[in-house]
Amino acid sequence: MTDRVHPAAHLDVPPAVKHDDKPLLLPQGQGTYVIQIPKDQIYRIPPPENARRIEKLANQKPRRSCCCRCFCWTIATAFILLILLAISAAIFYFVFRPESLKYSIDNISVGGINLTSSAPVFPRLTLHIRSENPNNKLSVYFIGKGSSVEVYYADVSLCNGELPTFKQPANNVTVIQTALKGSNIVLARDVHSRLVRQEKERNVPLKLKVKAPVKIKIGAVKTWEMTVTVKCDVAVDRFTQKSKIMSKDCGYRVKLW
């Protein structure tokens, strides 16, 4: 008896590989084949046509953008400049030993203010401003052009003027005399009454504001122009040519640019 021959299509079917993943159905010829590939091989082994490209990308070093490089150079340059400035400031301090300048009011004489009536006043003030430079190697040049001196009572500007041009050498005390003028100042009724009362009490508060462009000379080097601002709270006993200062408190600051 002859054996029965089965169709070839059924003989060519490869055995299925057992795996937990769902089978991948690929049509081929007339039959249907089930091919199951382990998941780890799918992620680990790239297709042959992409193998070279993936290897090239893996070996390629990341490039920094131009903006990133520019930012890094800017930060590094700024850091180096800060270090150099700190070193320069330290050298300057230890070599020259700078000390703070000191300002105060030595004397005030007042004229042109008549409080017996409510008529406008024409204040005339003469100030003696004491400037002390305790530094051994620093000279100060006061530039009169652009300077200003103002005297206030409450919020009322009584008079104004400017400083003279002069040089203050090292280890020097200079008394600056400046004349201030006001014109046709009308005092409100409450301000006038308060001023009369305070003059009777021998305690009239005034505010003084001075702005002075200066240059500092260190050895043979002269700096750029800076601005010194002095503010003083001064109280006088009365408005006369021989006014007596009852109290004073002055402070100053320097604007470098």
Number of C-alpha atoms within 10 A of each C-alpha: 3 4 5 6 6 8 8 8 11 10 8 10 12 10 9 11 12 12 12 10 10 11 15 11 11 11 10 8 8 7 11 13 18 15 16 16 15 12 11 8 9 10 8 8 9 14 10 8 8 9 11 12 11 13 11 10 10 10 8 9 8 8 6 8 8 9 9 10 10 11 11 12 12 12 11 12 12 12 12 12 12 12 12 12 12 12 12 11 12 12 12 13 12 9 10 14 13 15 12 10 13 15 21 20 21 16 17 20 19 18 17 17 17 14 16 8 8 13 13 16 19 18 20 19 24 16 20 17 19 16 18 19 21 18 18 15 15 20 21 21 18 22 19 16 12 11 20 16 21 19 24 16 15 12 10 15 14 25 20 22 17 18 23 15 15 14 15 17 20 17 13 14 15 16 16 16 15 16 16 19 17 18 14 11 16 15 17 12 10 9 15 15 13 13 21 16 13 15 16 12 11 18 19 22 21 18 20 19 17 20 21 24 21 22 19 19 17 16 10 5 8 14 11 11 16 17 19 18 18 19 19 19 17 21 19 24 19 23 22 16 14 14 17 18 20 14 14 16 13 16 12 16 12 14 10 9 7
